[in-house]
Amino acid sequence: MMKFLFMMSFLIPLCFMNNMFWLVQSMMFILMFLFMNISLNLNYFSNLSYLYSCDLMSYGLILLSIWICSLMLMASEMLFKMKYYEYFFLFNVIFLLIMLYLTFSVMNLFMFYLFFESSLIPTLLLIIGWGYQLERIQAGMYLLFYTLFASLPMLLGIFFIFDELNSMMIYFLKFYDLNMFMLYFSMIMAFLVKMPMYFVHLWLPKAHVEAPVSGSMILAGIMLKLGGYGLLRVFMLIQNMGMKFNYILIVISLLGGFYISLKCFCQVDIKSLIAYSSVCHMSIVISGIMTMSYFGFYGSYILMIGHGLCSSGMFCLANINYERFHSRSLMINKGLMNFMPSMSMWWFLLLSSNMAAPPSLNLMGEILLINSLVSWSFYSMICLVLISFFSAGYSLYLYSFTQHGKYYMGIYSFYMGVSREYLLLFLHWFPLNVLILKVDYLMIWF
């Protein structure tokens, strides 16, 4: 695991050299393919070195992190063209990637907390430094205080666990079961805010709308997955309390997911709509993890990876429109099929994956999550039917609103999609629809 960390660290000096933007991005792709080829033991932690290791769950999420970070650079060509602090931007992205890599691979609970929180800083810098409107400061503060406020109890919980068990190794947690309500609450609250659960989700749409395309991609692609990863890791320790209290969180999540999917129909900003759809997807993931069933864990993991690719791709599409129209309003982004027919195809492909159409990973994940929730309680069927129906509804709404209709006459100059953008969208869509062929590997972890 150290060799990958060293490779990422040695990319940092390249960030500050002239005309190295695309070289750094190519090196990140190479890193991705090197990481793909490590020998992975499917049953327990492997590649151990200096308390860093990798099991199947870490492996998938680290791959996703490297992939999304390299695609972030590909999407941010405008910064490079405009000479908009591109050296610092590169450094920021690589620092963020290192923090995410360490978060997913570390085996010590306290170190996990440390890197979990550290990944917040580069994200904050992305939003405040390269965001679009003046409200980005407020969005950054929302992000910071929501996350930090919920994380402090978790830090105390980790210290308490160390005091009780004399160990903070994640692997050893499965031998214990601490039956304490305050510990249960403090350990999962930070992750629920990060995911985000309904009621603590307000920072997410705000952060997305103000963030640059790279900020939105990393927020949707990886940041929301940190919460799911944390929940999957700590539920080993608090199973008993989970059996007693999880039903409250499942009910809130399912009802919240239904309400948010209705709220998607009220949005006039494309980015805001995609951000709310992320909250809707994550509510099903939270409910699935909370059932603590085999299908729930497995389905939530698959949906997290699927959603990371799909949502990130949709933010890229929204940005491609924004670079041409300088507006994200649905009122102005109309009739795009006349201007960019091939881009309409990408809108269709990614929105169909978003509403869990085959053969996307989202479909596989949602089938398993629906299985786990219906077997947990038959009444959850009501919310699940509504969420699934409206999720297809707002995807169609976004597609038909942007691609059809009478286009805005104020567009006096326009250019088609360029090959970089098509490649970028292909690299989101291709793994999302091809990984379903190897979905049996994802099942072995559980």
N, C-alpha and C positions, 0 to 999 in steps of 0.2 A: 504493500500500500504506500510505502514511503516513496517509491520511485515516481509515482504519479504526482505526489505532493511536490517533489523536487522539480519535476518537469514544469508544473504550474508556477512554482516560485521563480524558476529561471526564465519564464516568459515576461516577468515584470520589467527587467532592464530593456527588453525589446520595445515595450510600450512607449518609451521616451526617446526612441530613435526616429529619424525622419522616414516617412513613407513605409512604415512597418505595419500599417493597419491590417492589410490583407494577409500579410505573413503570419501575424498573431492568430488571425482567424483560421488560417490553414493549419497552423500548429495545434489549435484546439480540436480540429477535426481528426488530426493524426492521433492526438491524445485519446479521443473517443474510440478510435479503432483499436488502439493498443489496449485500452481498458476492456473492450469487448472480448479480447482474447485471453483474459486471465483465467487460470484454472479455478473453478468455483466448486466448492463442495456444497451440494444442495441441501444437506441436512443440518449443518451447524456452521458456526463462524469459521471462515478460512482466510488464508493470506494474512495471518497474524503478524503484526510488527509494531512494537512500541504502543500497545493498547489501541491500535487501529486495526480494524478487521472488516470483513465483508461477508454478510450472508445474502441470501437471494433478494431480500427486501431492500437492503442497502444498495445492492448491485443495480437493481432496476432504477432506483431513484438517483444514484450517482450518474448513471448513463444519461438519464433524462436531464440532469443538471448541466452536464458538459454539452449535450446536444443543444439545449435551449440557449446556453450562453454563447455558443458559436453562432447560432442563428440570430441572436441579438445583435452581434456585430454586423452580420449580413444585412439586417433590417435598418441599421443606423448609418447607412452610407451618407445621408444628408449631413451628418455631423462632420464626417471626414471631408466632404466637399466644401462645406462652409468654414472649415477650420475652427470649429466651435469647441475648443478645449479637448480635442480628440485624444491627446496623450493621457490626460487625466481620466477621460472616459474609459479608455482601454485599461488603465490601471485599476479603475473602480470595478470594472466587470471581472477582471481576473482575481481581484481581492475577494469579490463576492463569490466567485466560483470556488476559491480555496476554502472559504468559510462554509459553504454548502457541502463541499466534499468532506470536510472534517466533521461537520454535524452528522452526516449520514454514516460515517465510518467509525466514529469513536465509540469505545465500549464503556467509558466511564460516565456515570450520570451527570456529575458536575461539569465535566468537560463538554458534554452534550449541551447542557444549559448555556455554558459560556459561548459556544459557537452558534447555538440557536439564536442567542441575543445579538451576537456580533454581526450576523448576516443582515440585521436590521439597518446597520449604519450605512453600508454602501447603497442599500435600497433607498434610504432616506436622501442620500446625496444625489442619487439619480433623479428622484422626484423634484427636489428643491433646485438642483443645479441645471437640469435640462428639461424641466417641465414647461408647459405652454402658458398657462394663465397665472395671474398674480395670486390666485387662491392656493397655489401649490404649497405655500408656507403653511397655511391652515391644514391642508391635506396631510402634509408631513407631520405636523404636530398631532393630528388625529391618530395617524399610524403609530407614532412613537408612544403616545400616552396610553392608548388602548392596550398595546402589546406589553409595555413595561408594567402597567398597573396590574395586569393579570399575571405577569411572570414573577413578581416578587414573592407571592405566597409559594410558588413552585420552588424557588430557591430555598426557602425555609423548610419546605417538605423534603427536599433532597438532603439537607443537613440532618433533618430528623431521621431519615432512613439510614444515613451513615451512623448516627448515634445508636440506632436500634440494632442494625445488622452488621456493623463494622465493615461494610463493603459497599462500594458504589458501582460494582460491575453489573452492567445490564444483563449479562448472561446468568449471573447468580440469582437474579430477582425471581426467577421462576420457581425457586425452592421455598419461597416465603409467600405468605398471604397476610397482609396487615389489615386488620378489620377496624379501621378508624375513619369516621366520616370526614373530619377536617383534612386529613391527609388525602383522601379521595378527591375532595373538592379542590384542594390547592394544586394537586398534581395534574388534574385534567383541565382546569380553567384556562391556563395559558394556551393550551392546544386548541381549545374551543374558540378562543378569540382569534387565533391565527388562522383557523380554517375558512371562514368564520361561521359560527353558529348564528341562527336568527336571534335578534336582541343585542348581539355584540358585533353586528356586521357593518355598522355604519361607516367605519373607516375605509372599507374596501371600495365601494363605488366612488367615493371621494378621491381616494388615492389613484384609482385607475383613470379617472377622467383627467386629473392633473398631470399624470406621469407621461414621459415620452414613450415612444413605442417600446423601447428596450425595457423601461420600468414596468410597463403593463405586461410584457411577455414574461419577465421573471416573476412578477407578482402572481400572475395566473398560472404560470407553468410550474414553479417550484415552491414559492412561499406558502401557498395554501396546502402544499403536500407535507410541509414540515409538521403541521398540526396532526395530520393523519398518521404520519410516521411515529410521532411522539406517543399518540394514543395507542397504537398497536404495540409499542414497546412497554409502556407503563401499565397496561391493563393486566399484565402477568401478575403484578404485585397487588392489585386491588380488586381481584376477581369477586371476592365476597361482597364488597360494598357495591360493586357494579351490578350484581344480581339484585340488590335491594333498591338501588336508586336510578339505574339507567333508564327505567321506563319514563321518568319525567323528561329526561333530555330527548328521548326518542319522540315523544309526543310533541314537544316544543319544535324539534327539528322538522318533523313531517308537516305540522300545521304551518310553520314558518316557510317551508319550501313551497307549499301551495300558495301562500299569500304572496311570496316574492315572485312566483311565476306569473301571477296576475299583475304584479307591479311592473313586470317587463313590458306589458302592453301599453303602459302609460309613458314610457320613456321617449324623449325626442332626440336624445343624443345616442349615436351608435355605440360609442364606447361604454356609456352608462348601461345600455341594454345588455351588452356582452358581460359586463361586470356583474349585473344582477343575475344573469343566467348562471354564472359561476357559483354564486351563493346558493342558488337553487340545486345545482348538482352536488355541491358539498354537503347540503343538508341530508341528502340521501346517503352520502358516504358516512357521515357522522352516525346516522341511524343504524346503518349496517354494522359499523364497528361496535356500537353499543349493544347490539343483540348478542355479542360475544359468541357467535356461532361460526362454524367452519366456513360456510358460504358467505357470511357477513364479512369476515376478515379478508377472505380471498377476493370477493367482489369489490370491496372498497379499495384494495390494492390495485386491481386492474383498472377500475374507474379513475383512480388518481392518475395513473400513467396516461390513460386515454384522454382524460380531460386536460392534462398538462399540454399535450400536443395540439389538441383541437382548439382549446381556448386561446393558446398562444398564436396559432395560425389565424384565428379570427381577428385578433388585435392587429396582426400584420395587415390584413385586408382593410381594416378600418383606417390604418395609417396610410395605406396606398391611396385611399380615397382622399384622406386629409391633405396629403402632399399635393394633390391636384386642385382640390376645391378650397382648401384652407378653411374648411368648416366640417364639423361632424354632425351637423343637424340633419335629421331625416327629411326636413322640408327642402333642403338644397340638394342632398345626395339622392336624386331621383333619376329614373330613366337611364341608368348607367349601362344598360344592355346596348344602347345606341352607340356609346363611346368605346366601351371595352367589352365586347362580347366574350372574349376568352377569359377575362377576369370574372365574368358572371358564372362561368363554369366552376371556378375555384370557390366562389361564394356558395354555389350549390353544393359542391363536394364537402366543404367544411361544415356548412350548416346542416347538411344531412347527417354527418357524423355527430354533430352536436345534439341532434334529436335522437341519437342512438339508432341509426339505421344500419343494417348489415352492410359490409362486413367489418365495421369499426370495433375497436376495443371497447368503446362506450357501451355498445350493445351487450357484449359479453358481461361487462361489469354490472350493468343494470339488471340483466336477467338474474344474476346471482344475488344481487342485493334485494331484488323484489322477492326472490325465493326465501331469503333469510328473514325478511320482515314479515312476510305472510305466514311463515311457519312460527314466527314469534307471536304474532297475534293476527287473527283473520281480519280484525277491524282496520288494521293499517292499510288494507286493500283500498279503502275509500280514498285516502290521501294519495296513495301511490298511483291510482288510476287518474286522479285529477292532475297530479304533477306530470305524469307521462304525457297526458293529453295536451296540457298547456305548454309543455316544453316543446312539443312539435308545433304548437300554435305560434309561440313567439319566434321560433326559427323561421317559419313560413312568413310571418309578419315582417320580419327584418328583410328576408330575401325579396319578397314581392314589393315592399316599400322602396328598397334601394334600386332594384333592377328594372322595375316597370314604372309606368307613369310618364307624365310629361316632364321633360328635363328643364332645368332652370336656365333661362335665356341669358343670365349674366355671365355664363362661362364663355369667355371670349377666346381663351387659348387652352389647349388640352393636348396631352401626349399619352400615347398608349402605354401599356405595361412593358417594362424592360425585362430582359432575360434574367437579371438578378432576382427580380420579384417573383418570376415564375418558378425559379429554382428554390427560392425561399419557401414558397407555398407548397411545392412538391415535397420538400424535405420535412414539412410538418405532416402532410397528408399520407405520404408513403408508409412511414413506420406505423402510423395510427391504424392503417388498414391491412398491413402485412403481418404485424405482430400477432394477430389473432390466429395465425397458422401455428404459432408456437406457444399457445396459451397453456398447454399442458405443463410446461416448465414452471410457470408462475404458481401452479397449484401445489407443487412439491414442498414449497416452503412451509405450508401449513400442515 
